[in-house]
Amino acid sequence: MDLSKLRNIGIIAHVDAGKTTTTERILFYTGKSHKIGEVDDGQATMDWMEQEQERGITITSAATTCYWRNCQINIIDTPGHVDFTAEVQRSLRVLDGAVGIFCAVGGVEPQSETVWRQAEQYGVPRIAFVNKMDRMGADFAGVVRQIEEKFGISTAVLQLPIGKESEFEGVIDLLKMKELHFSKEDQGQTVTESVIREALAKEASAAREKLFDRLTELSDELMEIILEGSEPPSDLIREVIRKGVAERKILPILAGSSLKNIGTQPLLDAIVDYLPCPTDVPAPTAFNPKKESEETVPCDPKGPPLALIFKIQNDREAGFLSFVRVYSGIIKKGTAPINVNKNQKERITRILRMHANKSEAVEALEAGDIGVLIGCKISQTGDTLAGEGKKLLLEPPSFPEPVISVAIEPKTASDGDKLRKALEALQTEDPTFIVKENPETGQLLISGMGELHLDVITTRLLNEYKAAANIGNPQVSYRESIEKTVSHTETFNRMIAGKENRAGLTLTVTPNPGKGNEYVCEASVRSIPEEIAAAVKNGIENAFQSGISFGYPCIDIKAVVTEIDFSEEFSTPFAFEACAVQAFDNACRSASPAIMEPIMKIDVIVPTERVGEVIGSLTSKGGIINHIDSHPGYECISGENALVNMFGYSTVLRSLTQGRGTFGMEFSHYRKRP
């Protein structure tokens, strides 16, 4: 495979900006689908899950492959709703580039900022597409301005819209200096170029001059050609833009309306021309467990096999589908690579290239490619597959912690096994879905990122997995912490099976705000066996999870072991692990323990005439309003509130705004519960 002809891209945006609609057009124009599926009709190819079609939203990141101008484009269409942020996180981890889609009316909406931050975190180069230019209130220049202000990035406007709202009819290509029109007769497949009309020529020339001003900042060669008064070659312009995108110095912006079939082919051209191939982006680093050091992994099909599993999906017929990005070497059908995380072999029985929920079988996946492996039994999201020769660990995607839980129980005793198997399968698929059992009551608690997330999970349990279960009301996932520093000395002495087990240690617990839990051993461990030191550490780390007074996991506590009292004759690892747990519990109980509740960052989009009622409803629920952004016809209210106060708020908002308001929440921080 020619790696320069490969693009691994994601479609990222706020919910309802038109990600899936744009992807449907891409599939249609590249010949992957014979008709355009509409999200509103529940017919979108990429929204293949039953719930996605019913709700009109994307829930899972769907993967597909298509071809344009002899380039292979692997596309991942990600969800826009904050409850499914894990799907975005794991997709961005394996992408080389992304298309950020912005609504021409909504502009830079709250979730746009979230996914943009995530893309920055993973260093993903991007281009932007301002969609929905045909909608009432569309403002292309306003969206460009918002992008520059909110993201602090230099934009390179490559197109201007011709008209707007109901009069939107095409775009001006500022590099070709031509009008582009898309035929209504064949759903936009025929693109016609024409001379720019006189009424728009002056605006187009000014926009082109501004574009070249931006590009000359990136290339001395381009600057010299323009200063000489010559027309720069199109290959050089493309090269400068491509380099600027790869280095994340500029953001090319295009315009269109996916629903009206305007602007998709130029977007495909921009993906091929400006987004990087696997060898254009910096080689990832991997950890070598043998040498305990990091090393770079060049994207080379001739190198040792190395692939990252970024998603697991359960298929009733094929079993678990392991979505992988191959970073080095070749992964072949019938081989048995090693899961480096588990240190066990996995046998690959089949390899697929996905097209949403359809697939085609292939013999192998080369470095740079994305595909699906069938046959992996023990692998999970974030695991690395490697060949025998070189076992390296790639950095897994990071995921936020769940903040909301519901109790679940089988309807009858005979339903128990089926429910547990279904929960296990869903947990394997979704790293932000956690199942825990209360050891005292035996009650099962399932936790997720929000009410919608858990609603989708429980609906899948009942409908897709046919698991008969009773589901409780949502509960908040609280945490416990401390407010004082306390030192405590603990001794453990117990006769077990006629043998004395003795241990002693001194522990200091300190508040560690915003830094998570931390364990440090400052005791002299030279004369202490390794297994004793490991037992102390294990005991403290288990105690972090067991809580202090109410059994909620601990957060933001630093535990420092200052002394270890060890006896060769009587000390055992069991005694030290138990002693460490007791020392932690007793120290924390004396350190003013506090219950911490999750505080959510809230973004509410409401019609201007309803903003007063909505602000009133938020403040009456204990919310704090941080700022309000005004847009034509609507306001975006940003604030924060405790999660417990926001249960059922979507119903309240719908009634206050006659169904026109929307809101999203994401976890911000933990705060002491009043």
C-alpha positions in Angstrom: 0.0 0.0 0.0 1.2 3.5 -0.9 0.9 5.3 2.5 0.8 8.7 0.9 -2.6 7.6 -0.6 -4.1 6.7 2.8 -6.1 9.1 5.1 -7.4 8.1 8.6 -9.9 10.8 9.4 -12.7 11.5 11.9 -15.8 13.6 11.6 -16.2 15.6 14.9 -18.7 18.3 15.9 -21.4 19.3 18.3 -24.6 17.2 18.4 -26.8 18.0 15.4 -24.2 20.0 13.4 -24.6 17.5 10.5 -21.8 15.0 11.0 -23.7 11.9 9.9 -25.5 13.7 7.1 -22.1 14.9 5.7 -20.7 11.3 6.0 -23.7 10.0 4.1 -22.9 12.4 1.3 -19.3 11.3 1.3 -20.3 7.7 1.0 -22.7 8.5 -1.8 -20.3 10.5 -3.9 -17.5 8.0 -3.4 -19.7 5.2 -4.6 -19.9 3.3 -1.3 -23.7 3.7 -1.1 -26.2 3.7 -3.9 -28.6 6.1 -2.2 -28.4 8.8 0.4 -29.6 7.8 3.8 -31.2 10.6 5.9 -30.8 10.9 9.7 -34.3 12.3 10.1 -35.8 9.3 8.3 -33.8 6.9 10.4 -32.1 5.6 7.2 -28.5 6.8 7.8 -25.9 4.2 6.8 -23.5 5.2 9.6 -26.3 5.3 12.3 -26.9 1.6 12.0 -27.9 0.8 15.6 -31.6 0.6 16.2 -31.5 3.3 18.9 -29.5 5.6 16.7 -32.2 5.4 14.1 -35.0 5.9 16.6 -33.3 8.8 18.5 -31.7 10.5 15.4 -28.3 10.8 17.1 -25.0 9.0 16.8 -24.2 6.8 19.8 -21.2 4.6 18.6 -18.4 5.7 16.4 -19.0 3.9 13.1 -16.0 3.1 10.8 -16.1 3.0 7.1 -13.7 3.0 4.1 -14.2 4.8 0.8 -12.0 5.9 -2.1 -11.6 9.3 -3.7 -9.0 10.3 -6.4 -7.1 7.0 -5.9 -6.9 7.7 -2.1 -8.2 5.3 0.5 -10.1 7.2 3.2 -10.9 5.5 6.5 -13.6 7.5 8.2 -14.9 7.4 11.7 -18.2 9.2 12.3 -18.2 10.1 16.1 -21.1 11.0 18.4 -21.7 14.7 19.3 -23.5 14.1 22.6 -21.3 14.6 25.7 -22.6 11.4 27.3 -20.7 9.5 24.6 -17.5 11.3 24.9 -15.5 8.0 25.2 -16.4 7.2 21.6 -14.8 10.5 20.5 -11.7 10.0 22.8 -10.9 6.6 21.5 -11.4 7.6 17.9 -9.2 10.6 18.1 -6.4 8.5 19.6 -6.0 6.6 16.3 -6.7 9.3 13.7 -4.3 11.3 11.6 -6.7 14.1 10.8 -10.2 15.3 11.4 -13.0 17.3 9.8 -14.6 19.7 12.3 -18.2 20.4 11.2 -19.8 23.7 12.4 -23.4 24.7 12.0 -23.7 28.0 10.0 -26.4 29.1 12.5 -25.1 27.7 15.8 -21.4 28.3 15.2 -19.0 27.1 17.8 -21.4 25.3 20.1 -20.4 23.9 23.5 -19.6 20.3 22.4 -17.6 21.7 19.5 -15.3 23.2 22.1 -15.1 19.9 24.0 -14.2 17.8 20.9 -11.7 20.5 19.8 -9.9 20.3 23.1 -9.8 16.5 22.8 -8.4 16.8 19.3 -5.7 19.3 20.7 -4.9 16.8 23.4 -4.1 14.1 20.8 -2.5 16.6 18.4 -4.9 15.8 15.5 -4.6 18.1 12.5 -8.0 19.5 11.3 -9.9 21.2 8.5 -13.3 22.8 9.0 -16.6 22.6 7.1 -19.3 25.2 7.8 -22.5 23.2 7.2 -26.2 24.2 6.9 -25.6 27.4 4.9 -29.2 27.0 3.7 -30.7 27.4 7.1 -32.4 30.6 8.4 -29.8 32.7 10.3 -26.8 31.2 8.5 -23.7 33.5 9.0 -20.5 32.2 7.5 -18.3 35.1 8.4 -19.7 35.0 12.0 -18.8 31.4 12.4 -15.2 32.0 11.0 -14.9 34.9 13.6 -16.1 32.6 16.4 -13.6 29.9 15.4 -10.7 32.4 15.5 -11.8 33.9 18.8 -12.6 30.7 20.7 -9.9 28.4 19.4 -7.2 31.1 18.9 -6.2 29.6 15.6 -5.3 31.3 12.3 -8.0 30.4 9.7 -7.5 30.0 5.9 -10.9 30.5 4.2 -10.7 28.5 1.0 -14.3 29.1 -0.1 -17.0 31.8 0.1 -20.7 30.9 0.1 -22.8 32.2 -2.8 -25.9 33.5 -1.1 -27.3 32.2 2.2 -30.4 30.7 3.8 -33.0 29.8 1.1 -30.8 31.6 -1.6 -27.7 29.6 -0.9 -26.7 28.1 -4.3 -23.0 27.2 -4.3 -19.5 28.3 -3.3 -16.6 30.3 -4.7 -13.3 28.4 -4.8 -10.8 31.1 -3.8 -7.8 29.1 -5.2 -9.3 28.4 -8.6 -11.3 31.7 -8.5 -14.3 29.9 -9.9 -18.0 29.5 -8.9 -18.9 25.9 -8.1 -22.5 24.8 -8.6 -24.0 21.4 -7.8 -26.7 19.9 -10.0 -30.1 19.4 -8.3 -31.1 16.8 -11.0 -28.6 14.2 -9.9 -28.4 15.0 -6.2 -25.3 17.2 -6.6 -23.1 14.7 -8.4 -22.4 17.0 -11.3 -20.3 20.0 -10.3 -20.1 22.9 -12.7 -17.4 25.6 -12.7 -18.2 29.1 -13.9 -16.7 32.6 -14.0 -17.3 34.6 -10.8 -20.2 37.0 -11.4 -19.4 40.7 -11.3 -21.4 41.3 -8.1 -19.2 38.9 -6.2 -15.8 39.5 -7.9 -14.6 42.3 -5.5 -15.4 40.3 -2.3 -13.8 37.2 -3.7 -10.6 39.1 -4.7 -10.3 40.6 -1.2 -10.9 37.2 0.4 -8.2 35.6 -1.8 -5.7 38.4 -0.9 -6.4 37.8 2.8 -5.9 34.0 2.3 -2.6 34.6 0.6 -1.5 36.9 3.4 -2.0 34.0 5.8 -0.2 31.5 3.6 2.8 33.7 3.0 3.4 33.7 6.7 4.1 29.9 6.4 6.3 30.0 3.2 9.1 32.3 2.1 9.0 30.8 -1.4 5.3 31.6 -1.7 5.9 35.1 -0.4 8.6 35.8 -3.0 6.4 34.6 -5.9 3.5 36.8 -4.8 5.8 39.9 -4.2 7.1 39.5 -7.7 3.5 39.8 -8.9 3.4 36.2 -10.3 0.6 33.7 -9.9 1.8 30.9 -7.5 1.6 27.4 -8.8 -1.4 25.4 -7.4 0.9 22.6 -6.3 2.9 25.0 -4.1 -0.2 26.4 -2.6 -1.5 22.9 -1.7 1.9 22.0 -0.3 1.9 25.1 2.0 -1.6 24.5 3.2 -0.9 20.8 3.8 2.2 21.6 5.8 0.4 24.3 7.8 -2.4 21.8 8.7 0.0 19.1 9.7 1.8 21.5 12.0 -1.6 22.8 13.3 -0.7 26.4 12.3 -3.7 27.1 10.1 -7.3 25.8 9.8 -8.7 25.6 6.2 -12.4 26.5 6.1 -14.9 25.3 3.5 -18.7 25.9 3.2 -21.7 24.0 2.1 -25.0 22.3 2.9 -24.8 18.6 3.1 -28.6 18.2 3.2 -28.9 20.2 0.0 -26.0 18.3 -1.6 -23.7 21.4 -1.9 -20.0 21.3 -1.1 -19.2 17.6 -0.4 -16.9 17.0 -3.4 -14.7 20.0 -2.6 -14.6 18.7 1.0 -13.4 15.3 -0.2 -10.7 17.1 -2.3 -9.6 19.0 0.8 -9.4 15.8 2.8 -7.1 14.3 0.1 -5.1 17.5 -0.5 -4.7 18.9 3.0 -5.1 16.2 5.7 -2.0 14.2 6.5 -1.2 10.6 5.6 0.2 8.3 8.3 3.8 9.2 7.6 3.1 13.0 7.7 2.3 13.0 11.5 4.8 12.4 14.2 5.5 8.7 14.9 3.8 7.6 18.2 5.9 6.6 21.2 5.6 3.1 22.8 6.8 1.8 26.1 9.3 -1.0 26.1 8.7 -3.1 29.3 12.0 -4.9 28.9 14.2 -1.8 28.7 11.7 0.3 30.8 12.1 3.1 28.2 10.1 4.7 25.5 10.8 4.5 21.8 9.2 5.8 18.6 7.3 3.5 16.3 7.8 4.5 12.6 4.9 3.7 10.3 6.6 1.0 8.3 4.9 -2.1 6.8 8.3 -3.9 7.0 8.7 -3.2 10.7 7.6 -5.4 13.6 3.8 -5.9 13.9 2.2 -3.4 16.4 -1.4 -2.5 16.6 -3.7 -0.7 19.1 -7.2 -1.9 19.8 -9.3 1.2 20.2 -12.8 -0.2 20.2 -14.6 -3.5 21.0 -18.0 -4.2 19.5 -20.1 -7.3 20.2 -21.6 -9.0 17.2 -24.1 -11.7 17.8 -22.8 -13.9 15.0 -19.1 -13.1 14.8 -18.5 -12.5 18.6 -16.3 -9.6 19.6 -15.1 -7.3 16.8 -11.8 -5.7 17.7 -11.3 -2.4 15.9 -7.5 -1.8 15.4 -5.1 0.8 14.1 -2.0 -0.8 12.8 1.1 1.4 13.6 3.9 -0.9 12.3 4.3 -4.1 10.3 1.5 -6.2 9.0 -1.2 -8.0 10.9 -2.3 -11.1 8.9 -5.3 -13.5 9.1 -4.4 -16.8 10.8 -1.6 -15.4 12.8 -1.4 -15.3 16.6 0.0 -11.9 17.9 0.6 -11.3 21.6 -1.7 -9.1 23.6 1.2 -7.3 25.4 -1.1 -6.0 28.2 -2.3 -9.5 29.1 0.9 -11.3 28.0 -1.2 -13.9 26.1 -1.6 -14.9 22.5 -4.7 -14.0 20.5 -5.6 -16.0 17.3 -6.9 -13.9 14.4 -9.4 -15.9 12.4 -10.7 -13.2 10.1 -9.9 -9.6 9.2 -12.5 -7.2 7.9 -12.7 -3.7 6.4 -15.8 -2.1 7.8 -18.5 -0.2 6.0 -20.7 0.9 9.0 -22.4 -2.4 10.0 -21.4 -4.2 6.7 -18.0 -5.5 5.9 -15.6 -7.0 3.4 -13.0 -9.7 4.2 -9.3 -8.9 3.7 -6.2 -11.0 4.2 -4.1 -8.5 6.1 -3.9 -4.9 7.5 -0.7 -2.9 6.9 0.9 -0.2 8.9 -1.2 3.0 8.9 -4.5 1.1 8.2 -7.6 0.7 10.3 -9.7 -2.5 10.3 -11.4 -5.1 12.4 -10.0 -8.4 13.8 -12.2 -11.3 14.7 -11.1 -14.1 17.0 -9.6 -12.0 19.9 -11.0 -13.5 23.2 -9.3 -11.5 26.0 -8.5 -8.2 24.4 -10.0 -4.9 25.7 -10.1 -1.3 24.6 -6.6 0.2 24.8 -4.7 -3.1 24.5 -1.6 -3.5 22.3 -1.1 -6.4 19.9 2.5 -7.2 18.9 4.6 -9.8 17.2 6.9 -12.2 19.1 10.0 -10.2 18.3 9.2 -6.8 19.8 6.7 -6.4 22.6 5.9 -2.7 23.0 3.0 -1.0 24.7 1.2 1.8 22.9 -0.5 4.5 25.0 -4.2 3.7 25.4 -6.9 6.3 25.1 -7.8 8.0 28.4 -11.5 8.0 29.6 -13.3 10.2 32.1 -14.8 8.5 35.2 -18.6 7.7 35.3 -20.6 10.1 37.5 -24.1 8.6 37.6 -25.4 5.1 38.6 -28.6 3.1 38.7 -29.3 -0.1 40.5 -30.3 -3.1 38.4 -31.5 -6.6 39.3 -32.8 -9.6 37.4 -36.6 -10.0 37.4 -36.3 -13.6 38.4 -33.5 -15.8 39.7 -33.3 -17.6 36.3 -32.7 -14.2 34.6 -29.6 -13.6 36.6 -27.1 -15.4 34.3 -28.4 -13.8 31.1 -28.3 -10.3 32.7 -24.7 -10.7 33.9 -23.5 -12.0 30.5 -25.3 -9.0 28.8 -23.7 -6.5 31.2 -20.3 -8.2 30.7 -20.6 -7.8 26.9 -21.7 -4.1 27.2 -18.8 -3.4 29.6 -16.3 -4.9 27.2 -17.7 -2.6 24.5 -17.8 0.6 26.5 -14.9 1.6 28.9 -17.1 4.3 30.5 -19.8 1.8 31.5 -18.9 0.2 34.8 -20.7 -2.6 36.7 -20.1 -3.1 40.4 -21.6 -5.4 43.0 -22.2 -4.3 46.5 -20.5 -7.0 48.5 -22.9 -6.6 51.5 -26.3 -6.5 49.7 -25.3 -8.2 46.4 -27.0 -5.3 44.6 -25.7 -4.6 41.1 -24.9 -0.9 40.3 -24.3 0.2 36.7 -22.5 3.5 36.2 -22.2 5.8 33.1 -21.5 9.3 31.9 -25.0 10.7 32.1 -28.8 10.0 32.0 -28.8 9.5 28.3 -25.9 7.2 28.4 -27.5 4.9 31.0 -30.9 5.2 29.2 -29.2 3.9 26.0 -27.5 1.1 27.9 -30.6 -0.1 29.8 -32.7 0.1 26.6 -30.1 -2.1 24.8 -30.1 -4.5 27.7 -33.9 -4.9 27.5 -34.4 -4.8 23.7 -31.2 -6.0 22.1 -30.0 -8.6 24.7 -33.5 -9.5 25.9 -32.4 -9.4 29.5 -35.4 -9.2 31.9 -34.4 -6.7 34.6 -35.8 -4.2 37.1 -34.0 -0.8 36.9 -33.9 1.7 39.7 -33.7 5.5 39.7 -30.4 7.3 38.9 -28.0 7.8 41.8 -25.0 10.1 42.0 -21.5 8.5 42.1 -20.1 10.3 45.2 -16.5 10.3 46.4 -14.9 10.6 49.8 -11.9 12.8 50.8 -10.3 14.4 53.9 -9.8 18.0 55.0 -6.9 17.6 57.6 -3.4 16.0 57.7 -3.1 13.2 60.2 -0.3 10.7 61.1 -1.3 7.3 62.5 0.7 4.3 63.7 -1.0 0.9 63.2 -0.1 -2.5 64.5 -1.6 -5.8 63.3 -1.2 -9.0 65.3 -3.3 -12.1 64.7 -3.0 -15.8 65.1 -4.0 -17.6 61.9 -3.8 -21.4 61.6 -1.6 -21.5 64.7 0.9 -19.0 63.3 1.4 -15.5 64.5 1.0 -12.8 61.8 2.5 -9.5 62.9 2.9 -6.1 61.1 3.3 -2.4 62.0 3.6 0.8 60.0 3.2 4.6 60.4 1.1 6.4 57.8 0.4 10.1 57.1 -2.7 11.1 55.1 -2.9 14.6 53.5 -5.5 16.4 51.4 -4.3 16.4 47.8 -6.8 18.7 46.0 -7.1 18.3 42.3 -4.2 15.8 42.0 -6.1 12.5 42.6 -4.9 9.8 45.0 -1.2 9.4 45.5 0.8 6.7 47.4 4.4 7.4 48.5 6.7 5.1 50.6 9.3 7.1 52.5 10.2 4.3 54.9 13.6 2.7 54.5 12.9 -0.5 52.4 16.4 -1.8 52.0 16.0 -4.6 54.6 12.4 -5.2 53.8 11.5 -7.9 51.2 10.0 -6.7 48.0 6.7 -8.7 48.6 6.2 -6.8 51.9 6.6 -3.4 50.3 4.3 -4.5 47.5 1.7 -5.7 50.1 1.7 -2.3 51.8 1.2 -0.5 48.5 -1.6 -2.9 47.5 -3.3 -2.4 50.8 -3.3 1.4 50.5 -4.5 1.3 46.9 -7.3 -1.1 47.8 -8.3 1.2 50.7 -8.5 4.2 48.2 -11.3 2.2 46.4 -13.1 1.1 49.6 -13.8 4.5 51.0 -13.8 5.9 54.5 -17.2 6.2 56.2 -19.7 5.4 53.4 -17.9 3.1 51.0 -17.6 5.6 48.2 -14.1 5.5 46.5 -11.6 8.1 47.8 -10.3 11.0 45.8 -7.5 13.6 46.3 -5.8 11.9 49.2 -2.0 11.6 49.5 -0.9 8.6 51.6 2.7 8.5 52.8 4.2 5.5 54.6 7.0 6.9 56.8 7.9 3.7 58.9 7.5 0.0 58.4 8.0 -2.3 61.4 9.1 -5.6 60.0 10.0 -8.9 61.7 11.6 -11.7 59.7 10.0 -14.3 61.9 6.4 -13.2 62.2 5.8 -10.7 59.3 3.8 -11.9 56.2 2.5 -10.0 53.1 -1.1 -10.7 54.3 -0.4 -9.1 57.7 1.1 -5.9 56.0 -1.7 -5.6 53.5 -4.3 -5.8 56.3 -2.3 -3.5 58.5 -2.1 -0.9 55.6 -5.9 -1.0 55.1 -6.5 -0.5 58.9 -3.9 2.3 59.1 -5.5 4.1 56.2 -9.1 3.8 57.6 -8.1 4.9 61.1 -6.0 7.9 59.8 -8.7 9.1 57.4 -11.5 8.8 60.0 -9.5 11.3 62.2 -8.7 13.6 59.3 -12.2 15.2 58.9 -13.6 12.9 56.2 -16.0 14.6 53.7 -18.4 13.4 51.0 -17.5 14.9 47.6 -20.2 15.4 44.9 -19.7 15.7 41.2 -20.1 19.2 39.8 -21.1 19.4 36.2 -20.2 22.0 33.6 -23.5 22.9 31.9 -24.2 24.5 28.5 -27.8 25.4 27.7 -28.9 26.7 24.3 -32.2 28.5 24.4 -34.3 30.9 22.2 -33.6 34.5 23.2 -37.2 35.1 24.3 -37.0 32.2 26.9 -33.6 33.0 28.4 -35.1 34.6 31.6 -37.2 31.6 32.5 -34.3 29.2 31.9 -31.8 31.2 34.0 -34.5 31.3 36.8 -34.9 27.5 36.6 -31.2 26.8 36.7 -30.5 29.2 39.7 -33.6 27.7 41.6 -31.9 24.3 41.3 -28.7 25.7 42.8 -26.9 26.4 39.5 -24.3 29.1 39.1 -24.3 31.0 35.8 -20.8 31.8 34.6 -21.5 33.6 31.3 -24.0 34.0 28.5 -23.0 34.2 24.8 -25.5 36.0 22.6 -26.2 34.8 19.0 -28.9 35.9 16.6 -32.1 34.3 17.8 -30.7 32.3 20.7 -28.4 32.5 23.8 -25.9 30.0 25.1 -25.9 29.9 28.9 -22.8 28.3 30.5 -22.6 27.5 34.2 -22.2 24.7 36.7 -24.3 22.7 39.1 -24.2 19.6 41.3 -25.2 16.5 39.3 -27.9 15.6 41.8 -29.8 18.9 41.1 -29.8 18.2 37.3 -31.7 14.9 37.2 -34.7 15.2 34.9 -33.7 18.7 33.7 -34.2 17.8 30.0 -38.0 17.5 30.7 -38.0 20.9 32.6 -36.1 22.6 29.7 -38.4 21.1 27.1 -41.5 22.5 28.8 -39.9 25.9 29.4 -38.8 26.3 25.8 -41.6 24.4 24.0 -39.1 21.8 22.9 -36.7 24.3 21.3 -34.0 24.3 24.1 -31.1 21.9 24.3 -28.5 21.3 27.0 -25.4 19.2 27.6 -23.4 18.4 30.7 -19.9 17.1 31.3 -18.1 16.4 34.5 -16.0 19.4 35.8 -14.8 18.6 39.3 -15.7 17.2 42.7 -16.7 19.6 45.6 -17.5 19.0 49.2 -21.2 18.2 49.6 -23.0 20.9 51.7 
